Amino acid sequence: MAETRLDALANDSDVDGHSLASKLASSPKNGTLTRNRDGSFSYTAKSGFVGTDTFMYVATDGALDSRPVTVITVLAPNRAPVAKDDKATTMAGAAVRIDLLGNDTDADGDRLATLLVRAPSHGKLSLNADGSYTYTPDKGWYGTDSFSYRATDGDAQSGVAMVSITVQKVNRAPTA
């Protein structure tokens, strides 16, 4: 876990205008706390700890002490989303809607968006209002096309996911 500096005296004052110092009154249970020379504290949570931890300090002017309390909320570090490969099938000349994020996950529950990495070679891709995409194959083309994307939660990105689209040839009945 990263060390967090807490300027404990930043919002403390003395009505008489005396300078203040901080004194540790009780230590946190789920991390370590160091008092710095400037009166601030440096807090490091124990590995893997997420939640609320508490330590107490008092502001003192040398004659009187304040009431003690400080609360720290330790948040889990953001984890990158996981994007999974997708497949779709359509007929030549027909568009297909693909929900890229439908099988992707984010362990933190963050809302996801897509970042296009490589566009398809034989069709056009358009973003729909609901976040899905519509793939439209080029006129007369059939075969397998692909494109790639990453999922993002705004802070972190997934690895690259591939989307494979099978465009089937339209089998027309013979004319007599």
Buried (B, 14 or more C-beta within 10 A) or exposed (E): BEEEEBEBBEEBEBEEEEEBBBBBBEEBEBBBBEBEEEBBBEBBBEEEBEEEBEBBBBBBBEEEEBEBEBEBEBEEEBEBBBBBEBEBEBBBBEEBEBBBBEEBBBEBEBEBBBEBEEEBEBBEBEEEEEBBBBBBBBEEBBEEBBBBBBBBBEEBBBEBBBBEBBBEEEEEEEEE
